[in-house]
Amino acid sequence: MQRIKKGDTVEVIAGKDIGERGEVVAVYPKEDRVAIEGVNLLKKHQKARQAGRQQVQAQIIEFEGPIHLSNVMLVCSSCDKPTRVGYRIREDGSKTRVCRKCDADID
């Protein structure tokens, strides 16, 4: 089970965007990185090209760059604070994520 999943709200704790919160757009588990909505915005210059019969114009694309997992913390929905993630096994045998500050279930 992953500590941070797509759709979670996280806060950046290190780097140029420190203190910013956003929703996780994508998770890259092999690289230990996440892309966060509105955080670490990068610009990419794209050349004009031919796509079939249509001509695609040159443009500058803005996108969210990935951030390392060690630079973000999950924000608990009940206490609204950045927290470490723990795990608990319920009575029915399923595993759930737990807030280490208020001991509430995150899932």
C-alpha positions, 0 to 999 in steps of 0.5 A: 500500500502506498503512503500517497495516492492520486487524489490526496491533498499534500503539502510541500515541505522542502524546495522552492514551493515550500508551504504550498498545498495541492491535489496529487495528479499523478504518482510515479512509484518507480521514481518515488515522485508525485505530480501536484496540481499547481505546484512546480510548474514547468514550461516546455517549448514545442516545435511546430509539426505536421499531424496528419493533414493538420498543422500544429502550431509552435507553443509553450506548454505549462505542466506540473513537474514531479516532486520527490516523495520525501519533499511532500507530506500528506494532509489529514482530512480530519485535523487539516495538518501535514502528517506522517502516515501509519497503517492499521489492519481493521477487523475485516482484515483490510489495511488502512492508512492512519494519521499519526497526529490525530489517529484518524483513518485517512481512507 
